[in-house]
Every structure is written in C-alpha cells, then in structure tokens.
C-alpha cells in the first residue's frame, strides 16, 4: 500500500506563511517592525478612553474586553505565541493606564488617533514599496496576525518553537 503523505499545516502556519508572502521586501519589513506595535498601542489607547457607564467598570474596560477576545483567537493558533502576545498586550495596557493618568482621556485619544493615522500611512507606503496589497484587504483576521508575525520572527531568532 503506497499512501501519499500530505503535510497538514496548522492554522498558525497558514496565517504566518500567507502574511510572509505579502511582506518579503526588507524595507517593508522594517516599516512593520516600527508601525505594527504603534498601531496595536493606538487601538488599545483608543479603546481605553471609550466612556464606561458608571457601575459597569473603569476606564480601560473596553480595551480589556478586546484583549480577551484577541487572546481567544491567539490561543487557538499557538499557545506559546499567545503567551508572548499576552505579555506584549499587558505591557501596552500598563503603558496606556499610565498615560491615561498622566495625560487624561482627551490627550490620550488624540495621541492615539495621530499615531494610528501616521503608522497606517507609513504601512501603506511600505506596501507600495513591496508592490503588494496589505493582507487584511483579503481577510480581516490578518489585522490580528501582524503582531503575531513579528513575535514569530523573534521566536525563530531565539530558536524557540511555536
């Protein structure tokens, strides 16, 4: 009996492989190393300042809920990468909490909006250099894959498996 072996790709390998196909240009990769963390922070900060009804919670509730939802997605893909992402996102939450106390809601919001717009403009310039459309234009889940892709590169450099 001669069976053909077909390698089963894990969903995380599928996502990261497809994302890598759209991010081969070294300049675009550098842009992503700079802009993806800024975009993630700006989303956290933007969610942080959404008013929370009295008695329901405190500022940051919506950012925390979004983190929980994102972590569910990440844990289904890869536990090691999800744990690393949890550390990264928790750090962003702590930074945002500190900035909220220091700057107040309005300055934090406008800082997040400015960071978000500038980082996305630079990302689109990177994709213009790359000659490929951003991955999320084909599947919105790739908006969550960008930070995971960066972490997977760090894992590989450190010789860790995910």
N, C-alpha and C positions, 0 to 999 in steps of 0.2 A: 504494500500500500504506500503510495507516494503522495503524501499530503503537501500542499503548498503552504509555506509559512508566511503569514502576513502579520507584520508588527502592528500591534494595537497601540495607537497614540493616545496618551492621556489627554484629557481636555486642556490641561495647563500647557502641554507641549504644543497642542494645536494652536491655541491662542498666541503663545510666545513666538512660535515659528512664523505664523502669519504676520505678527507685528514686526518681527525682524525683517521680513521681506520688504516691508514699507519703510525701513529705517536702516539702510546699508551705507548711506553717504556719511563719512566721518564728521562733516560739518553739521549735518542734521542731527547726528547722534549727540554731539556736544551741546547743541541747542536744547535737545531733550533733557540732557543731564541738568541743565540750568533751569529750564522752564517748567518741566513737569512738577518738580517739588513746589515751585511757586504757585502753579495752578491749583495743586491739591490744597496748599495752605489757604489760598484765596477762597476756595469753596468752603473750607472749614470755617474761616472767618466770616464769610457771608452768611452761612447758616447760623453761626454763633449769635449774630445780632438780630435775628428774627425775633420779635417780641414773643414772650411766653406768657400765656394767660396766668393771672395770679392764682396761686394754689396748685398749679399744674407742674411747676418746676422753676428752674432758674435759667439765666442766660447760658447758652451752650446746649440746651436740651435738644434742639433740632440737629445740631452738629453731632451730638452723641447718638441720636437715633439713626442718622445717616451712617455713622461709623459702624453701628451694629449691623445694619443691612449690608454694607460693603463687606464686613468681616464674614458674614454668612457666605457670600459669593467667593471670597478668597479661600476660606476653609474648605469649600467644596473642590477647589482646584488644587491646592497644595498646603498641607499643614505647616511645613517649615517656612514657606514664603508668607503664609498668612500670619504666623507668629512674628516674623520680621516686620510685616506691614503693620501689625498691631503696635509694635514698639514705635515705628515711624509716626503713625497716626496719633498715638498717645502723646508723643513729643509735640506734634503740631497742636494738639488740643491744649497742652500745658502752655505752649508759647502764646496761643490765642487767648487763653484765660488771662495770662499776664498782660498782654497787650490791651485787652478789654479794660482791665483795671487801670492801666496806665493812660490810655488814650481816650477811653469812652467809646460808646457804640457808634456815634456818627463818624469819628475819625477812622475807627477801625473799618467800618463799612466802606468808606471812600478809598481807604488804602487797599482794601481787598479788591474793590472794583478796578482800581488803577492797575494793580498787579495782574489781575485776571486778563484785562484787555491787552496790556503790553506783552504779557507772556504768550497769549494766543496769537497776536500779530507776529511775534518772532517765530513761533511754531509754524505758522503758515509760510513764512519766509523760508524756514528750514525745509518744508515740504516742496516749496517751489524749487529750491536748490536740488532736492532729492529727485524731483521730477515725478513724484507720486502723491496721490491724494492721501490725506490723513486716514488711518484705519477706521476711525469711528464713523466715517461717512458711509461705510458699508455695514457696520454693526455697532450700535451704540455701546455695547458692552466693552468695546476697546477703550472707552474713556476710563474704565477701571483697570485696564491691562497696562497702560503706560507706566504707572509707578511700579507695578509688579515686574515688568520687563527690566526696569533699572535694577530692582532688587535681585532678579535672577542673574544679571550680569555680575553683581557683587558676589553672589553665591558661587558662581563659576570661578571667579578670580581667587576666591578663598578656598577653592577645592571642595565646596560643600554641595551636597545633592539636595534636590528639592522635589 
